């Protein structure tokens, strides 16, 4: 279908534009394309009217398009203006109806406000409403974002507070771990010693300067001058009397389990923490501390009180040990024999108690005459240490002397001691060597039971180890007959009997020590041994014990036959 208009005036242009808009609507052109068509056509028609003259507008539908052509009348060299928009529907008869001479409609057309423009305005209104809706939605979203930021900020503050609390908890845990580690290490140091003086010396070294500036230890029974004891702070006296820790300062300390007192008159400017050294019976003394800073942390004070309790236990154990050690050593020395004087035979003995541990009370020596005039010399070692070992040693010594009254060789005496010890103390054992010097006989008779072998020096300086087959230890659950052994004995000979504390070293065993003893004894001249056997015993001990920790008793018994005399008792 084709429709043509000739246009020379504005009214004709308005009619043609309205007709084009109606045809586009009738053909189903979409509103946006209709608006584009109307706008472009209006602009072209205004250009034509401005140029003047006649113009022809042609509308044609077909092939799914609505084609518009504007050309001058008559035809000129200027090419016609074309525009095409999609046209999905065929135009009906009403689309080609003429446009009435309605002044209002023409005016709207002249102003460019036809039905498509109104539709576009409606769509624009809808878009404005949609924009307003989206603007409101955006506002709500912004409010939500602000609320979210507020929540995130609150969550951030809460997280920072949680981190701070975690750091504080971690620091507190680290401080607690540090205190427990110090307490464990310090306790190990204090309990490792059995010397109360060393414990008293080590305690300030452990506490200063980390936990205390000064440390004073008041032990009740160790005053330097009992007649004029050193002045003590009143808080220390109160702690000693009540058995409770005291804190003396200008301001209360608020320390757990500690009583507050006014400042000390002796130290008015320094806080004092006075902690008693408790035992099951009564306090041993009082530990007085001054803080490393202005005052103590309450947890540090609790740790110090616990350390003082452990130090008190260590001191109590050390004193008990020293007391028992003194008793055992006193008993040991009281039971050691005063050596008899024998013409032609010199004796020298040395006993050194252990200086480490309670390893005393088991070593012994003895020398006595038998009814037939022979001289019995014996050295032995009871297993175990302390008072029990000293008592058992005294019983063995007494039993040996009783058995010797009836006579008998060294082997017979050791066999009897073996039976005696097995029945008396089935769980206790001993070692021993017995040597007998017979008047008028140049022979030494000896027997050993599990003991280091005797060493015999000949007058020419040669040294022999008397290691003929010994018997087993005394007291073991085994029936045994201990054999005698003999060796020639000439004037100038020296026999050395000893216990394992003289020759045994943990890292080397016993054999190197026996070799050293033999070498030391062989280095003496016969004249030296004749003149000063006691001095020779001292000169043997010095090199032999130079590398010893002295963790065991040491016994040495030297028997020297004078060079100018026959080997008689």
Secondary structure, 3 states (H helix, E strand, C coil): CEEEEEECCHHHHHHHHHHHHHHHHHCCCCHHHHHHHHHHHHHHHHHHHHHCCEEEEEEEEECCEEEEEEEEECCCCCCCEEEEEECCCCCCHHHHCCCCCCHHHHHHHHHCCCHHHHHHHHHHHHHHHHHHHHHHHHHHHHHHHHHHHHHHHHHHHHHHHHHHHHHHHHHHHHHHHHHHHHHHHHHHHHHCCCCHHHHHHHHHHHHECCCECEEEEEECCCCCCHHHCCCCCHHHHHHHHHCCCEEECCCCCCCCCCEEECCCCCCCCCCEEEEEECCCCCCCEEEEEECCCCCCCHHHHHHHHHHHHHHHHHHHHHHHHHHHHHHHHHHHHHHCCCCCCECCEEEEEEEECCCCCCCCCCEEEEEEECCCCCEEEEEEEECCCCHHHHHHHHHHHHHHHHHHHCCCCHHHHHHHHHHHHHHHCCCCCEEEEEEEECCCCCEEEEEEECCCCEEEECCCCCEEEECCCCECCECCCCCCCCCCEEEECCCCCEEEEECHHHHCECCCECHHHHHHHHHHHHCCCHHHHHHCHHHHHHHHHHHHCCCCCCCCCEEEEEEEECCCCCCCC
